[in-house]
Amino acid sequence: MTYHDLLLKQTRRQFFGQTARGIGSLALAGLMKEASAATSPPGGDASRYGLVSPRHHLPKAKRVIHLYMAGGPSHLETFDHKPKLAEFDGEVMPASITEGQPIAQLQGKELRCLGPQHAFVRCGKSQQEISTIFPHIGTIADDICIVRSMMTEQINHDPAHTFMNTGSSISGRPSMGSWVTYGLGSEADNLPGFVVLTSVGGGQSQPIAARQWHSGFLPSKHQGVQFHSQGDPVLYLSNPAGVSPKRQRDVVDTIQALNRHQDGITDDPEIQTRISQYEMAFKMQTSVPELVDFSDEPQHIKEMYGTEGADGSFAANCLLARRMAERGVRFIQLYHRGWDHHGGVKGGTVTTAKLVDQASAALVKDLAQRGMLEDTLVIWGGEFGRTPMAQGSGRDHHIKGFSMWMAGGGIQGGITHGATDEFGYNAVEDVVHVHDFHATLLHLLGVDHLKLTYRFQGRDYRLTDVFGNVVHPILA
């Protein structure tokens, strides 16, 4: 027997698995037909529409755009005004606040207060307090909900990113974008359901590992696809010289036939992923060039975002995100790597804010004028905040209380939720843990976080682990 023959032979587990499936197939056929008719969407493409069909409850949002401010933006210079901290500027931080608390690079050092480095103003009819470094975000104050009581569990960048994305500090778990596409699929015919873009500038540029948008133990077709912000968005987008679309189609069809034949022998779910991804790659050769061609965008829209497009900036990525949302992409993450300000927090936050302020506000306004904000959840925030204690002229990592904002997709605009103490150290009112954030995100998409599970290594896993509560007061 050849080595190839051995590879084709069924394993003992596969034999019993296929036999067990066959025993009850006739009895289940009628029931499955009824269930399919009741739960499958028109057209019957269950893989496209995901596991949760119909939704657990009426959804408010169809898609998510996550403006991820990587590096840990200081809540004290952005969305959490602390006059008391200003009064204590330069004085020793009260030990009653910091004693026994997790601290990153300031561990064992003298802890002195650093007052807010920028003024705050009241914005909009809602009179929300927003830092002066965000004049454009200030104009959408009535559209956003500022959550000032966020809390996480990991104090260093990479594990904090992992926790924010996956709900676990253990690398290798599925990201929230993967959970969303696993549960809901995608509305895009010729683009991935989960897309990631990155930009950089304004502060220390901490690296972002690709595992932050990995599918973990979920089927790999739910992994996020990173698009490049300049040049060809994806590699090998164009065919080599002499290869026509018809010739390419013939090659793809032949490979697909071979994959289906192998899948019939080995029953490997990753072969189904390979089949679907080959098909998606072929479609993207047509759809992606059209997606990134900004020539059809009116000049006033480009000016509103502050970009002509495809220049690698956060602004260009925001405009591209809106175009993806229009085409049915379910989950879009825009990482801006520039918020790590261990030193020079005053000037650093100004520089970084200028790179993201205008486009963040433009995205919300643009979605609203197109009638898309009501079913698009926009999220703005990082992996943690910064300490009220000085680290030279900067601030250290901080996990006990920080801010983010959300808009659209069933979120109540013009409100502030939760609060930190007078120094901005501990979240003390209506605390929102990362698990609560995840539960709320899924709820807005029509998914009960307790019911979206995946069996792996003998345990039912979910995005919120065994925690999480929906934050109902912020819902419209």
Buried (B, 14 or more C-beta within 10 A) or exposed (E): EEEEEEEEEEEEEBEEEEEEEEEEEEEEEEEEEEEEEEEBEEEEEBEBBBBBBEBBEEBBBBBBBBBBBBBBBBBBBBBBBBEEBBEBEEEEBEEEBBEEEEBBBBEEEEBBBBBBBBEBBEBBEBEBBBBEBBBBBBBBBBBBBBBBBBBBBBBBBBBBBBBBBBBBBEBEBBBBBBBBBBBBBBBBEBBBBBBBBBBBBBBBBBEBEEBBBBBBBBBBBBBBBBBBBEEEBBEEBEEEEEEEEEEBEEEBEEEBEEBEEBBEEBBEEEBBBBBBBBBBBBBBBEBBEEBBEBEEBEEEBBEBBBBBBBEBBBBBBBBBBBBBBBBBBBBBBBBBBBBBBBBBBBBBBBBBBBBBBBBBBBBBBBBBEEEBBBBBBBBBBBBBBBBBBBBEBBBBBBBBBBBBBBBBBBBBBBBBBBBBBBBBBBBBEBBBBBBBBBBBBBBBBBBBBEEBBBEEEEEEBBBBBEBBBBBEEBBE
